[in-house]
Amino acid sequence: MRKVSIEIPETLYRRLEALAGRIGADSVYELVVDLLREGVSRLEEDLDAGHELSEEEVSRIRERLRSLGYLD
């Protein structure tokens, strides 16, 4: 399987690093892959079920991504 790299803010990486230690993940990489798989699966399921995101849901998602450091 081909792998790619992404850049994330260092503060977010540090949070992920601490979280990985707290839950016993072998690495930040393992934690991030698990989180992304879970999140993508949920979103795909919602979209496949015909669930359209409301403005409120989009707003909550954006705010959550902002709080995690993915959005400015």
N, C-alpha and C positions, 0 to 999 in steps of 0.2 A: 504494500500500500504506500502510495506517495504521501509525503507529509509536507506541509507548508508552515511557515512561521507567520505569526501576527505580532504586532506591537501593542502593548497595553501600558497604561500609566504605571510607573513604579509603585505608587501608593496602592494601587489595586493589586499588583503582584505581591506586595508585602502582606496585604490582607489575606490573599489566597494562600500564601505560604503559612501564615499563622493558622488559618482554618484547616489546611491539610494536616498540620501537626496535631491539632485538636481532635480530628476525626480519625487519625491513623492512616491517612492516605500515604502511599509510598513516595509521592512527589506532587508538586504543583501541576505538572503536566497531566498526571493521572486524574487529579481532581477536576481540572479544567475540561478534559475530554469527557469525563462522566457528566459534568454539569451541562455542557453543550449538547451531548447526546440526549439527555433528559429534556432539556428545553426545546430542542428542535423537534423531538418526537411529540411533545405536547402540542406545539404549534401546528405541526402537520396534521395531527389528529383533529384538532379544532377546525382547521381549514378544510380537511377532507369531509368532515361532518357538516359542512356548509355554514359553519359558525363564522359570521363576519364580526370583526372587532368593532365595538362601539367607540365613540370618541373618548368616553371615559376610560375604557380599557387601553386604548392607544396612549392616552395621557399617563395612566398608571405605569405602563410598560416603559415609556420614555423616562419617567421620573425614576423608576427603578434602575434603568440603565445609566442614567445620570449619576445616581447615588453610588453606583458600582464603578464609576469612572470611565464608562464607555462613551458617554456623550458629554460635551461641554455645555 
